[in-house]
């Protein structure tokens, strides 16, 4: 009986994942025939990867449907209905931090950044920066649900600050920051944290799950942009301090 409940609607999930992967497979076949011409061994590995991706995505989405979404909504509803529903704010920060820390897309992004920058931008710094930023955004989203102020009170000034920070942050970090905004809104964040927000909005009197429960993803996308640009500003400031120290040392050497 439990197995039937767990795999309820799994056929639809398999169909959706297949429809999502088929265009990618067709595109690869076209490039393989006319352009890249990979060896047979690499094609075999690619096929194995596609099969594993199909299985992994199908199981993950099924888990979201039967586990993440219902549990997230239940947690949000219970916390929102309590007299101490202010606890949604610190709990939101902790969950946002932990989930971003475990987000696969965030870890891949950080690994690529460290690799391309030859270790100049450490992936651990990036990981903690993004996790702290998303945690803060989720806490702000929970505060918005509790208080009931409009979303643009955060979005508008947030993006204004982000665009102003472009002139003060290192150019490399600006490019990374705007990519991180999309990476942080990964499957774990959207499925679990959004479900909690909708559940909380459903349980608080005077709140509408449609207008108050949604909007969290926009905040999560904004937070990494600001956090990474601040990190870039700190890197830039540190470099200028080091350059100043080096110039002083060179001056002292010339005097001696």
ChimeraX attribute file (.defattr): number of C-alpha atoms within 10 A of each C-alpha:
attribute: neighborCount
match mode: 1-to-1
recipient: residues
	/A:1	5
	/A:2	7
	/A:3	7
	/A:4	9
	/A:5	10
	/A:6	14
	/A:7	15
	/A:8	14
	/A:9	13
	/A:10	18
	/A:11	11
	/A:12	12
	/A:13	19
	/A:14	18
	/A:15	11
	/A:16	14
	/A:17	17
	/A:18	15
	/A:19	11
	/A:20	12
	/A:21	14
	/A:22	11
	/A:23	11
	/A:24	12
	/A:25	13
	/A:26	11
	/A:27	10
	/A:28	13
	/A:29	14
	/A:30	13
	/A:31	13
	/A:32	14
	/A:33	10
	/A:34	8
	/A:35	10
	/A:36	11
	/A:37	13
	/A:38	12
	/A:39	9
	/A:40	9
	/A:41	9
	/A:42	11
	/A:43	13
	/A:44	11
	/A:45	11
	/A:46	13
	/A:47	13
	/A:48	12
	/A:49	12
	/A:50	15
	/A:51	13
	/A:52	12
	/A:53	14
	/A:54	17
	/A:55	14
	/A:56	13
	/A:57	17
	/A:58	21
	/A:59	16
	/A:60	16
	/A:61	19
	/A:62	21
	/A:63	15
	/A:64	18
	/A:65	19
	/A:66	15
	/A:67	15
	/A:68	20
	/A:69	20
	/A:70	16
	/A:71	17
	/A:72	21
	/A:73	23
	/A:74	18
	/A:75	17
	/A:76	25
	/A:77	22
	/A:78	16
	/A:79	21
	/A:80	26
	/A:81	16
	/A:82	12
	/A:83	8
	/A:84	9
	/A:85	17
	/A:86	15
	/A:87	15
	/A:88	24
	/A:89	21
	/A:90	17
	/A:91	16
	/A:92	25
	/A:93	22
	/A:94	19
	/A:95	20
	/A:96	26
	/A:97	25
	/A:98	17
	/A:99	20
	/A:100	27
	/A:101	21
	/A:102	14
	/A:103	20
	/A:104	15
	/A:105	18
	/A:106	23
	/A:107	19
	/A:108	12
	/A:109	19
	/A:110	21
	/A:111	19
	/A:112	13
	/A:113	19
	/A:114	17
	/A:115	14
	/A:116	11
	/A:117	12
	/A:118	10
	/A:119	11
	/A:120	10
	/A:121	20
	/A:122	15
	/A:123	20
	/A:124	14
	/A:125	14
	/A:126	23
	/A:127	21
	/A:128	16
	/A:129	21
	/A:130	30
	/A:131	28
	/A:132	21
	/A:133	27
	/A:134	34
	/A:135	28
	/A:136	24
	/A:137	26
	/A:138	30
	/A:139	24
	/A:140	20
	/A:141	30
	/A:142	30
	/A:143	18
	/A:144	21
	/A:145	29
	/A:146	21
	/A:147	11
	/A:148	16
	/A:149	12
	/A:150	13
	/A:151	18
	/A:152	10
	/A:153	10
	/A:154	17
	/A:155	16
	/A:156	11
	/A:157	11
	/A:158	17
	/A:159	15
	/A:160	10
	/A:161	13
	/A:162	22
	/A:163	15
	/A:164	11
	/A:165	18
	/A:166	19
	/A:167	12
	/A:168	16
	/A:169	21
	/A:170	19
	/A:171	15
	/A:172	12
	/A:173	22
	/A:174	25
	/A:175	14
	/A:176	18
	/A:177	27
	/A:178	18
	/A:179	15
	/A:180	25
	/A:181	24
	/A:182	18
	/A:183	22
	/A:184	31
	/A:185	24
	/A:186	19
	/A:187	17
	/A:188	20
	/A:189	24
	/A:190	16
	/A:191	19
	/A:192	22
	/A:193	24
	/A:194	23
	/A:195	24
	/A:196	29
	/A:197	28
	/A:198	26
	/A:199	26
	/A:200	30
	/A:201	29
	/A:202	23
	/A:203	20
	/A:204	19
	/A:205	10
	/A:206	11
	/A:207	18
	/A:208	17
	/A:209	17
	/A:210	11
	/A:211	14
	/A:212	24
	/A:213	22
	/A:214	18
	/A:215	18
	/A:216	26
	/A:217	22
	/A:218	17
	/A:219	23
	/A:220	28
	/A:221	23
	/A:222	26
	/A:223	29
	/A:224	31
	/A:225	29
	/A:226	26
	/A:227	24
	/A:228	25
	/A:229	27
	/A:230	22
	/A:231	20
	/A:232	24
	/A:233	21
	/A:234	15
	/A:235	16
	/A:236	17
	/A:237	15
	/A:238	12
	/A:239	12
	/A:240	12
	/A:241	12
	/A:242	12
	/A:243	12
	/A:244	12
	/A:245	12
	/A:246	12
	/A:247	12
	/A:248	12
	/A:249	12
	/A:250	11
	/A:251	11
	/A:252	10
	/A:253	9
	/A:254	8
	/A:255	7
	/A:256	5
